[in-house]
Amino acid sequence: MTRHTVVIGDCRDMHEVPDGSIHLMVASPPYYNAPFDYPGLFKNYEEFLKLLKSLAKELHRVLADGRIAAFVTDDMLVDGEKYPVVADITRIMRDAGFRYRDRIIWRKPEGYIRISRRSGVVLRNPYPMYFYPDNIQESILIFQKGRFDYDYVKQLSPKIREASKINTTRYLSEKWNLAVWDITNVLPKAARLEKGIAAFPEEIPRRLIQLFSFTGETVLDPFLGSGTTIKTAQQLQRNSIGYEIDQELLPVIQQKINHIPHQQQTPNNPIQTEIIRRADAKKLRTRLQNRVKTQKSIIQKTAKLITKPTLQP
Ligand SMILES: C[S@@+](CC[C@H](N)C(=O)[O-])C[C@H]1O[C@@H](n2cnc3c(N)ncnc32)[C@H](O)[C@@H]1O
């Protein structure tokens, strides 16, 4: 049996989680004030960094020794300024006592980039200084709390060891061994469950959970969003706990995590789910989506203006 807990509340306080009880963290923090997902969520960049600093401290408390915290994130362009999120998370995690272990580049397919108008500027103005590349990557930052004691693996029961075994055929054929992972993002289909959440594809937590945790252990996602990490943990027979501050996302999370195919809910793999609603939850989604609509209409108006020749004499 695996247990899955959703806490609707702020991850800066994870008092429901005992010290040293988490075997892996997988999370994608909000993309600062990303214009298409989180416009105006934070008062400024310092506020965003403050959240990550508080989280890093809580993470150090709840993560077991030797275990991994993986962040899926990217530098963010807001109002024409690029914010160095990747560098800042690395610094914050190291300051909190974690070792910086690896950085994997998640490369998305070229056909699904959102802002291709950016690189087009050179086509309209084929001169130096007009270059703005389209982004098709994010970073998966991997941190470790101290060092892992590999005797732990020898002491596991043969049943758990066998159930946790990595499929090496898949590992090689899908090139998990490389520091660049080619994975399709959640496609922007109109009716998708994850609309406006900036969800990551299930393949990311699926790989990380298999590479960095054993069957029956516990995975944490402090920024649960639509619930992707819990859904994947359920499928891989890990326990999980997720924090999400936005109470408006609860119906989405419930839909996602109750979607486990019937055959995976055999008597051998019953799934128990608990929802905890806390007083520090907020209502965010409707407000953010309204701001996104405003952003989009401003961008459409600007686009009409810049499709005219822009080269200054
Ligand atoms: C990038 S999304 C995560 C998406 C998720 N990985 C998925 O696949 O659906 C970040 C989430 O963090 C939530 N969030 C922001 N601040 C938070 C906080 N202090 N505590 C908990 N959740 C928070 C946001 O509401 C948002 O849903």
The ligand as an ORCA input file, in Angstrom:
! r2SCAN-3c Opt
* xyz 0 1
  C       5.366     25.543    -11.790
  S       3.988     25.119    -10.803
  C       4.228     23.431    -10.481
  C       3.611     22.549    -11.522
  C       3.707     21.077    -11.200
  N       5.075     20.597    -11.282
  C       2.824     20.278    -12.158
  O       3.327     19.402    -12.883
  O       1.628     20.548    -12.219
  C       4.316     25.882     -9.263
  C       3.186     25.786     -8.260
  O       3.660     26.259     -6.993
  C       2.559     26.850     -6.307
  N       3.096     27.691     -5.226
  C       3.583     28.959     -5.299
  N       3.998     29.367     -4.094
  C       3.808     28.339     -3.226
  C       4.054     28.144     -1.833
  N       4.598     29.099     -1.071
  N       3.719     26.959     -1.273
  C       3.163     25.970     -2.035
  N       2.895     26.100     -3.356
  C       3.221     27.263     -3.938
  C       1.838     27.605     -7.417
  O       0.500     27.899     -7.057
  C       1.950     26.610     -8.590
  O       0.824     25.789     -8.670
*
